[in-house]
Amino acid sequence: MKPQTLLVLAYTLVLTSTTHAAPMIIYGHDRGLGEQVRLTETPNADAARDTFLALVDDAITENFEGFEEYAGYQTGLTLDLGALGTSTLQSTDNNNSMWVDAVASGTTNTVGRYAISGVNYLQVSSSYFQLSFSRPVTAFGFYGIDIGDFSGLFTLDVTRPNGSSTTYTLDDTYRSPGGGVLYWGLIDAENPFSEIRFSNSNSGTDWFGFDDMTVGTARPQPVSEPGALGLLGLGFTVLGLMHRRKHVLTHSPTRAIRQRTSFQVRSDESVSTTHFRGSLGLSRLDSASGARQRGPV
């Protein structure tokens, strides 16, 4: 059975200046088929990743294959980003619920999580963990696996060196079936960021998986208001490479619009909080109790 796809959203904030581009969020999500089913195809998430990589230079991806199983438990992790410096991963519970896990290819860990590339991935269940960069960066993207199936609302807080921050909430993953895969990417050439906090509203019960964390340098993208049409064209170029029809849900601050396309690009003023929402009342596959969601200890 091929996975049912929920949405791919290319969400762009474009300023009216003719010389500067505002932050760009690229997002794709493929719904899961249950906790013991590994998705064999993730076209929405992969399309978002490809779009993200096409817009950055000097990309370095951490796939966690260089770490031993259970690395990070009670210690946290340090990631080597080459010329871009280093980053540290630390969770709010002294790293007691964050470590590198390993799952054989073609399977899940029986509760919905698995690697995207190789066999290793990072799994976390603390209320939040943060990724701190030794040098501010302008582009960051990652895969998320099995997020939100046990009612954990996933949010990201992006902080800049001057202390300002933006919150992004991925509502569409909330109570979605186990084993789903998403890709989320942020590109902000004008306002580098120094920290990203990943939050889970149902810590200890809902475990999240992460893989292929990518850091890069945003390419200069001078954009005017008419230039937004070029970004729209980019989205439809990727759409042309995909052979399925997918549902997409786009939210403005006041209303939701459902459309039959794979990418949406929106121009807007800068905002402090952004929501990514899917259909309300999503059907959820039967799954085991929250106790099974804990994974190995």
Buried (B, 14 or more C-beta within 10 A) or exposed (E): EEBBBBBBBBBBBBBEEEEBBBBBBBBBBBBBBBBBBBBEEBBBBBBBBBBBBEBBEEBBBBBBBEBEBEBBBEBBBEBEBEEBBEBBBBBBBEBEBBBBBBBEEEEBBEBBBBBBEBBBBBBBBBBBBBBBBEBBBBBBBBBBBBBBBBEBBBBBBBBBEEEEBBBBBBBBBBBBBBBBBBBBBBBBBBBBBBBBBBBBBBBBBBBBBBBBBBBBBBBEBEBBEEBBEEBBEBBEEBBEEBEEEBBBBBBEEEEEEEEEBBBBBBBBEEEEEBBBBBBEEBEBBEBEEBEEBBBEE
